[in-house]
Amino acid sequence: MREIGKKGNIPLEEVIFVLLNLMFFSMLFLFVYNTSHEVFLFEKLYSKEIALAIDSAKPNTQINIDITELNKIAKENDFDISNSFVFKDNQVNVQLSNDKGYSYNYLSSYQVDSVISFPEDKVVLNIKIK
């Protein structure tokens, strides 16, 4: 039986267990939040799409991709769409916010140049494969 007025001791193992659980679930929540965020999904989708298009292209090919939706997302995040696409070291990086963006490798060793154009009410990424 427990004595009234006696202070209880919390075992160190229980404190460590609770702290580890808090750390685990906070990291899990952060991961789920970041991966379900619209920016991350679009960066991943377009970087893979562009890399696959580059890999399947032949030299002297031009690829045009409508990025109007990405322009809206970049504007929501106060990010300039002209800085969103970087092609370097056989890797395409798509960035729609001030975070690091999402990079995806392509296998072909072509030189890739890109320009963003604004015809009518659309925004188009023009990729030239050399």
Secondary structure, DSSP 8 states (H G I E B T S, - for coil): ---TT------HHHHHHHHHHHHHHHHHHHHHHHHHSHHHHHHHHHHHHHHHHHHH--TTEEEEEE-HHHHHHHHHTT--GGGSEEE-SSEEEE-SSSS--EEEE------EEEEEE--TT--EEEEEE-
